[in-house]
Amino acid sequence: MATNTAVSEIANRYATALFDLADEKGLLDEVAGDLSRLISAIDESQDLQRVVRSPVLNREDQGKAMAAILSAMEVNDLTRNFVGLIAQNRRLFALTDMVKGYLDELARRRGEVTAEVTAARALNETQIKTLQESLQSTLGGKVSIAHAVDPALIGGMIVKVGSKMVDTSLRTQLNRMQIAMKGVS
């Protein structure tokens, strides 16, 4: 547990520093977009996950790999320099937490609520927009969607907003039926 706390503290310090720099330069949205695309790329690539998390790779190799990826993604200089710095400081293992901290602070300052949506399949833009509009009317404010895919859900989705969760996944419904069937026999 101490390790998670240490990672959170590191991530918060870096996220706050990046947020302040991006705010000062008027690049809050651009950096947020860059970071979101980078995290999506990491989530989708096992090779990239290894680059970020491997203690075997030295800082130079991690830095070169991340520089090449960021160049291909055409991110802005602030994002490139930030990721280069955390690679140089051997902090890539905390990148996901740093991005989450940055995006959370951006949402907080805008009065937005983030809904964490996990679906069995990737949602298209129309589905995300419909879900976002529904949540906004229910919650009465701005809602941003953090979307993840978990094929193990089989179908449906899980929506978390703060401490509230709605689980309409097929996996959960099947588990409930299995438990109910055990009680019948």
C-alpha positions as CSV (number, residue, x, y, z in Angstrom):
1,M,0.0,0.0,0.0
2,A,2.9,2.4,0.7
3,T,4.1,1.9,-2.9
4,N,0.7,3.1,-4.2
5,T,0.8,6.1,-2.0
6,A,4.3,6.9,-3.1
7,V,3.3,6.6,-6.8
8,S,0.3,8.8,-6.2
9,E,2.4,11.5,-4.5
10,I,4.9,11.4,-7.4
11,A,2.1,11.5,-10.0
12,N,0.3,14.4,-8.2
13,R,3.5,16.5,-8.1
14,Y,4.2,16.0,-11.8
15,A,0.6,16.4,-12.8
16,T,0.3,19.7,-10.9
17,A,3.6,21.0,-12.4
18,L,2.4,20.1,-15.9
19,F,-1.0,21.7,-15.3
20,D,0.5,24.9,-14.1
21,L,2.9,25.1,-17.1
22,A,0.1,24.3,-19.6
23,D,-2.2,26.9,-17.9
24,E,0.5,29.5,-18.1
25,K,1.1,28.8,-21.8
26,G,-2.6,28.5,-22.7
27,L,-2.2,24.9,-23.7
28,L,-4.5,23.1,-21.3
29,D,-6.8,21.5,-23.9
30,E,-4.0,20.7,-26.3
31,V,-1.9,19.0,-23.6
32,A,-5.0,17.1,-22.4
33,G,-5.7,15.8,-25.9
34,D,-2.1,14.8,-26.3
35,L,-2.0,13.0,-23.0
36,S,-5.4,11.2,-23.7
37,R,-4.1,10.0,-27.0
38,L,-0.9,8.8,-25.5
39,I,-2.7,6.8,-22.7
40,S,-5.0,5.3,-25.3
41,A,-1.9,4.2,-27.3
42,I,-0.3,2.7,-24.2
43,D,-3.6,0.9,-23.4
44,E,-3.8,-0.6,-26.9
45,S,-0.1,-1.7,-27.2
46,Q,1.6,-4.4,-25.0
47,D,5.0,-3.3,-26.4
48,L,4.4,0.3,-25.3
49,Q,3.2,-0.9,-21.9
50,R,6.5,-2.8,-21.6
51,V,8.4,0.4,-22.5
52,V,6.6,2.4,-19.9
53,R,6.7,-0.2,-17.1
54,S,9.9,-2.2,-17.6
55,P,12.6,-1.7,-15.0
56,V,15.0,-3.5,-17.3
57,L,15.0,-0.7,-20.0
58,N,17.4,2.1,-19.1
59,R,16.3,5.7,-19.1
60,E,18.0,6.4,-22.5
61,D,16.1,3.6,-24.2
62,Q,12.8,4.6,-22.6
63,G,13.4,8.2,-23.6
64,K,14.2,7.3,-27.2
65,A,11.2,5.1,-27.6
66,M,8.9,7.7,-26.1
67,A,10.4,10.4,-28.2
68,A,9.8,8.4,-31.4
69,I,6.2,7.7,-30.4
70,L,5.4,11.3,-29.5
71,S,7.0,12.5,-32.7
72,A,4.8,10.1,-34.7
73,M,1.7,11.4,-32.7
74,E,2.7,15.0,-33.4
75,V,2.2,16.2,-29.9
76,N,3.1,19.7,-28.8
77,D,6.5,20.6,-27.4
78,L,5.2,20.9,-23.8
79,T,3.9,17.4,-23.9
80,R,7.0,16.1,-25.6
81,N,9.3,17.8,-23.0
82,F,7.2,16.6,-20.1
83,V,7.2,12.9,-21.2
84,G,11.0,13.3,-21.9
85,L,11.6,14.6,-18.4
86,I,9.7,11.8,-16.7
87,A,11.5,9.2,-18.9
88,Q,14.8,10.9,-17.9
89,N,13.8,10.8,-14.2
90,R,12.7,7.1,-14.5
91,R,9.1,8.0,-13.6
92,L,7.3,6.5,-16.7
93,F,5.7,3.9,-14.4
94,A,3.6,6.7,-13.0
95,L,2.6,8.2,-16.3
96,T,-1.0,6.9,-16.2
97,D,-1.5,8.4,-12.8
98,M,0.0,11.7,-13.9
99,V,-2.3,11.9,-16.8
100,K,-5.3,11.1,-14.6
101,G,-4.2,13.8,-12.1
102,Y,-3.9,16.3,-14.9
103,L,-7.3,15.5,-16.5
104,D,-9.0,15.4,-13.1
105,E,-7.6,18.9,-12.2
106,L,-8.7,20.2,-15.6
107,A,-12.2,18.8,-15.1
108,R,-12.4,20.2,-11.6
109,R,-11.5,23.7,-12.7
110,R,-14.2,23.5,-15.4
111,G,-16.8,22.2,-13.0
112,E,-17.0,18.9,-14.9
113,V,-17.7,15.5,-13.5
114,T,-15.9,12.5,-15.1
115,A,-17.9,9.4,-15.7
116,E,-15.8,6.3,-16.0
117,V,-17.5,4.1,-18.6
118,T,-16.4,0.5,-19.2
119,A,-18.1,-1.3,-22.0
120,A,-17.7,-4.7,-23.6
121,R,-16.9,-3.1,-27.0
122,A,-15.5,0.3,-28.0
123,L,-18.3,2.9,-28.1
124,N,-18.6,5.0,-31.2
125,E,-18.8,8.8,-31.1
126,T,-22.6,8.8,-31.4
127,Q,-23.0,6.3,-28.5
128,I,-20.5,8.4,-26.3
129,K,-22.4,11.6,-27.2
130,T,-25.8,10.0,-26.3
131,L,-24.4,8.7,-23.1
132,Q,-22.9,12.0,-22.2
133,E,-26.1,13.9,-22.9
134,S,-28.1,11.4,-20.8
135,L,-25.6,11.7,-17.9
136,Q,-25.6,15.5,-18.1
137,S,-29.4,15.7,-17.9
138,T,-29.4,13.2,-15.0
139,L,-26.5,14.9,-13.1
140,G,-27.3,18.5,-14.0
141,G,-23.8,19.6,-15.1
142,K,-21.0,19.0,-17.5
143,V,-19.9,15.4,-17.9
144,S,-16.8,14.1,-19.5
145,I,-16.5,10.4,-20.4
146,A,-13.4,8.3,-19.7
147,H,-14.1,5.2,-21.8
148,A,-12.4,1.8,-21.4
149,V,-13.1,-1.6,-23.0
150,D,-13.4,-4.9,-21.1
151,P,-14.5,-7.8,-23.3
152,A,-15.1,-9.9,-20.2
153,L,-18.3,-7.9,-19.6
154,I,-19.8,-9.8,-22.6
155,G,-22.3,-7.0,-23.2
156,G,-23.6,-3.8,-21.6
157,M,-21.5,-1.4,-19.6
158,I,-20.5,-0.2,-16.2
159,V,-20.8,3.6,-15.4
160,K,-19.1,5.1,-12.4
161,V,-19.6,8.7,-11.4
162,G,-17.8,9.5,-8.2
163,S,-18.9,6.9,-5.6
164,K,-22.0,5.9,-7.6
165,M,-21.9,2.9,-10.0
166,V,-24.4,1.5,-12.4
167,D,-23.6,-2.0,-13.7
168,T,-25.7,-3.2,-16.6
169,S,-23.1,-5.7,-17.9
170,L,-24.2,-9.0,-19.1
171,R,-21.5,-10.7,-17.0
172,T,-23.1,-9.2,-13.8
173,Q,-26.6,-10.2,-14.8
174,L,-25.4,-13.8,-15.5
175,N,-23.6,-13.9,-12.1
176,R,-26.8,-12.8,-10.4
177,M,-28.8,-15.5,-12.2
178,Q,-26.3,-18.1,-11.2
179,I,-26.5,-17.1,-7.6
180,A,-30.3,-17.1,-7.7
181,M,-30.3,-20.6,-9.4
182,K,-28.1,-21.9,-6.6
183,G,-30.7,-20.8,-4.1
184,V,-33.5,-22.7,-6.0
185,S,-31.9,-26.1,-6.1
